[in-house]
Amino acid sequence: MVQEIYIIDDDDSSIVIFRELFKNDKEYKFISVKSEQIDIALKNIPSLIIINEDAIDRDVVGLCRQIRRDEDNTITPVIVVSSNSNKEHRMKILKESIEYYIKKPVDEEYLYYTVKNLNRLLAINRRISPLTGLPGNVQIHAELKKRLSNKEAFSVLYLDLDNFKAYNDVYGFLKGDQIIEFTAETIVNALHQNLEEGAFVGHIGGDDFVAIVPSTNCERLCQNILAEFDANVTRFFTDEDLEKGYIEVANRKGIIEQFPLTSLSIGVVVVDVGRFGNILEIGEVGAQVKHAAKSVMGSSYAVDRRH
């Protein structure tokens, strides 16, 4: 995948240097951006931002603060290159959660490997949940934005576990993690078995997952996921709880409450071309349709087909 790196300067003095430095690395694309165009640049969620302080006509600390406060770029790494050797100035910039402050004159080999290593580290952290090995929120949002901008028709499946907190309270977090891993495997396997080419599965966090599929008819897929889940989730319960069909948890007042065994709910949003203007709108409908699925006892799914 091509890594888009934005060079912020107002005189285009840096872009030639970086393109020459990375001429043999086809996976990197360097784009020159004027400092007053930073809002446009941030909307594209670059892989890395490099600011040439000497070549911009604005306060670099304020610029760094603007980048860090942008919701989509909270983890986008930023490098500031500057001839200012004042320690206080350097510390002001680093306090804005900027990864590197490189003083001029710059050692080109050092700069080259700094950029390469930052992108390698970010690729690992950005895309993978340490528990399930699935992409996280940043990649989920990027995938949704990409499909919207490409005017594709697709469906988004929002999946989460029912009564999962009660399960954790009874069986502990380690067993809870095992159910989350099992759920991730179930979703991925179902997509492979349904030959959903171009599908994407992400782990939002906790017991929440997202699947994006290039199809607007997902009923069979949902049925397969739920059937596989229900057939195998039983191994995470004791025989006693399976026989009862519920688990017992003491609430804050010490009163024993009964909760059904853990099940899976899926809310499906059909994203027809032109239906949604942004991913927030998809998420809002997703929350509504998932709530509808969760209102049904046991594993279930609900599909929103409104236009």
C-alpha positions in Angstrom: 0.0 0.0 0.0 1.3 3.5 -0.9 2.2 5.6 2.1 1.3 9.3 1.5 3.7 11.6 3.3 2.8 15.3 3.4 5.6 17.8 3.4 4.4 21.1 4.9 6.4 24.1 3.5 5.4 27.2 1.7 8.2 27.4 -0.9 8.4 23.7 -2.2 12.0 23.6 -1.2 11.8 20.2 0.6 9.7 18.0 -1.8 12.6 17.6 -4.3 15.0 16.4 -1.6 12.5 13.8 -0.3 11.6 12.5 -3.7 15.3 12.1 -4.5 16.0 10.5 -1.1 13.2 7.9 -1.6 13.5 7.5 -5.4 13.9 3.7 -5.0 11.0 3.3 -2.6 7.9 3.1 -4.7 5.6 2.6 -1.7 6.2 6.2 -0.6 4.4 9.2 -2.2 5.5 12.7 -1.1 3.1 15.5 -1.5 3.9 19.2 -0.9 1.3 21.2 1.0 1.3 24.9 1.9 0.8 25.6 5.6 -2.6 27.4 4.9 -3.8 24.2 3.3 -3.3 22.0 6.3 -7.1 21.5 6.8 -7.3 19.9 3.4 -4.3 17.7 4.0 -5.6 16.5 7.4 -8.9 15.3 5.8 -6.8 12.8 3.7 -5.2 11.2 6.9 -1.6 11.1 5.7 0.7 8.3 6.8 3.2 10.9 8.1 3.5 14.7 8.2 6.9 16.5 7.9 7.1 20.2 8.7 9.9 22.3 7.4 9.8 25.1 10.0 12.2 27.3 8.1 9.8 27.4 5.1 6.5 28.2 6.7 5.0 31.6 7.4 3.1 30.7 10.6 3.7 29.6 14.2 4.9 26.0 14.2 3.7 25.3 17.7 0.2 26.3 16.8 0.4 24.3 13.6 1.5 21.2 15.5 -1.3 21.8 18.0 -3.8 22.0 15.2 -2.6 18.7 13.7 -2.8 16.9 17.1 -6.3 18.1 17.9 -7.6 16.8 14.6 -9.7 13.7 15.5 -8.5 11.6 12.5 -4.9 12.4 13.0 -4.3 11.9 16.7 -1.8 9.1 15.9 -0.4 10.5 12.6 3.3 10.9 13.3 4.8 14.3 12.8 8.4 15.3 12.2 9.6 18.9 12.5 12.8 19.9 10.7 14.2 23.2 11.8 17.4 25.3 12.0 16.3 26.6 15.4 18.6 25.1 18.0 16.9 26.8 21.0 16.1 24.1 23.6 13.0 25.8 24.9 11.6 26.1 21.4 12.3 22.4 20.8 10.6 21.4 24.0 7.5 23.5 23.2 7.1 21.5 20.0 7.7 18.1 21.6 5.2 18.8 24.3 2.5 18.9 21.5 3.1 15.2 21.2 5.3 15.6 18.1 7.5 12.5 17.5 10.7 14.0 16.3 12.4 17.4 16.1 15.4 17.2 13.7 17.9 20.0 13.7 19.5 21.3 10.5 21.8 20.6 8.8 20.1 17.2 8.4 21.9 13.9 7.9 20.0 12.5 4.9 20.6 8.9 5.9 19.3 9.6 9.4 16.2 11.3 8.0 15.6 8.4 5.6 15.6 5.7 8.3 13.6 7.9 10.7 10.8 8.1 8.1 11.0 4.4 7.2 11.0 3.2 10.8 8.2 5.5 11.9 6.0 4.2 9.1 6.8 0.6 9.9 5.9 1.1 13.6 2.7 3.0 12.8 1.6 0.3 10.3 1.9 -2.3 13.1 0.1 -0.2 15.8 -2.5 1.2 13.5 -3.8 -1.9 11.9 -3.7 -4.6 14.5 -5.6 -5.3 17.7 -3.1 -7.0 20.0 -5.9 -9.5 21.1 -7.5 -10.5 17.8 -4.9 -9.4 15.2 -7.6 -7.4 13.4 -7.4 -3.8 12.2 -8.4 -1.2 14.8 -10.5 2.0 14.6 -8.2 4.1 12.5 -8.1 1.5 9.7 -11.9 0.9 10.0 -12.6 4.6 9.6 -10.2 4.9 6.7 -11.8 1.8 5.0 -15.3 3.3 5.3 -14.1 6.7 4.0 -12.4 5.1 1.1 -15.5 3.2 0.0 -17.7 6.2 0.4 -15.4 8.4 -1.6 -15.1 5.8 -4.3 -19.0 5.7 -4.5 -19.2 2.0 -3.8 -22.3 0.1 -2.7 -21.5 -2.0 0.3 -22.8 -3.2 3.7 -21.5 -2.7 7.2 -22.1 -5.3 9.8 -21.8 -4.1 13.4 -21.4 -7.1 15.7 -21.2 -7.4 19.5 -21.7 -9.9 22.3 -24.8 -9.9 24.5 -24.5 -10.3 28.3 -20.7 -10.1 27.9 -20.2 -8.1 31.1 -22.0 -10.8 33.1 -19.8 -13.5 31.5 -16.7 -11.6 32.6 -18.0 -11.2 36.1 -18.5 -14.9 36.5 -15.7 -16.4 34.4 -13.0 -13.7 34.6 -11.3 -11.5 32.0 -9.0 -14.2 30.7 -12.0 -16.4 29.7 -13.7 -13.2 28.3 -10.7 -12.6 26.1 -11.0 -16.2 24.8 -14.6 -15.6 23.7 -13.6 -12.3 22.0 -10.8 -14.2 20.1 -13.3 -16.9 19.2 -15.8 -14.3 17.9 -13.1 -12.7 15.7 -12.2 -16.1 14.2 -15.9 -16.9 13.7 -16.5 -13.7 11.7 -13.3 -14.1 9.6 -14.0 -17.8 8.8 -17.6 -17.0 7.8 -16.4 -14.3 5.3 -13.9 -16.7 3.9 -16.4 -19.5 3.5 -18.9 -17.1 1.8 -16.1 -16.0 -0.6 -16.6 -12.4 0.2 -13.7 -11.0 -1.9 -12.8 -7.5 -0.9 -14.3 -7.9 2.6 -12.8 -6.2 5.6 -13.1 -7.2 9.3 -12.1 -4.8 12.1 -12.0 -4.9 15.9 -13.5 -1.7 17.3 -12.5 -2.7 20.8 -13.8 -4.9 23.7 -16.6 -7.1 22.3 -17.4 -4.9 19.3 -16.5 -5.8 15.7 -17.2 -4.4 12.2 -17.3 -6.3 8.9 -17.5 -4.4 5.6 -18.6 -6.4 2.6 -19.0 -5.4 -1.0 -22.5 -6.7 -1.1 -25.9 -5.3 -0.2 -27.4 -8.7 0.5 -25.9 -10.1 3.7 -28.7 -12.2 5.2 -27.0 -15.5 4.4 -23.7 -14.3 5.8 -25.3 -13.2 9.0 -27.1 -16.5 9.4 -23.8 -18.4 8.9 -22.0 -16.3 11.4 -24.7 -16.7 14.1 -25.0 -20.5 13.4 -21.3 -21.0 13.8 -21.2 -18.8 16.9 -24.1 -20.6 18.7 -22.7 -24.0 17.8 -19.3 -23.4 19.4 -19.7 -20.8 22.1 -21.0 -23.5 24.4 -17.4 -24.7 25.1 -16.8 -21.5 27.1 -19.4 -22.4 29.7 -19.6 -25.0 32.5 -21.9 -28.0 32.1 -23.9 -26.6 35.0 -24.5 -23.2 33.4 -25.3 -24.9 30.0 -27.9 -27.1 31.7 -29.5 -24.1 33.4 -29.4 -22.0 30.3 -28.2 -18.9 32.2 -25.5 -17.6 34.6 -26.0 -16.0 38.0 -24.3 -12.7 38.9 -24.6 -10.7 42.2 -25.4 -7.0 41.5 -24.1 -4.1 43.6 -26.6 -4.7 46.3 -25.7 -8.4 46.6 -28.8 -9.6 44.9 -28.4 -12.5 42.6 -29.5 -11.8 39.0 -29.9 -14.2 36.1 -28.5 -13.5 32.6 -28.9 -15.5 29.4 -25.8 -17.2 28.0 -23.6 -15.1 25.8 -25.0 -14.6 22.3 -24.1 -12.4 19.3 -26.1 -9.6 17.8 -25.5 -8.1 14.3 -26.8 -4.8 13.0 -26.5 -4.4 9.2 -26.4 -1.1 7.4 -26.9 -1.3 3.6 -24.8 1.6 2.1 -26.3 2.3 -1.3 -24.5 4.8 -3.4 -25.4 8.3 -2.3 -27.3 7.3 0.8 -24.7 8.6 3.3 -22.6 11.7 3.3 -20.0 10.6 5.9 -19.1 7.7 8.1 -20.7 9.3 11.2 -24.1 8.9 9.5 -23.4 5.2 8.9 -22.4 4.8 12.5 -25.6 6.4 13.8 -27.8 4.1 11.7 -25.6 1.2 12.7 -26.2 1.9 16.4 -30.0 2.0 15.8 -30.1 -1.3 13.9 -27.8 -3.1 16.3 -30.0 -2.0 19.1 -32.9 -3.6 17.3 -31.0 -6.8 17.0 -30.0 -6.8 20.6 -33.7 -6.4 21.7 -34.3 -9.9 20.5 -33.4 -12.7 22.9 -30.4 -14.8 21.8 -28.3 -14.5 18.7 -30.0 -12.4 16.1 -29.5 -9.9 13.3 -31.4 -6.9 11.9 -30.9 -5.2 8.5 -31.5 -1.5 7.8 -32.5 -1.1 4.1 -33.9 2.5 4.2 -33.0 4.8 1.3 
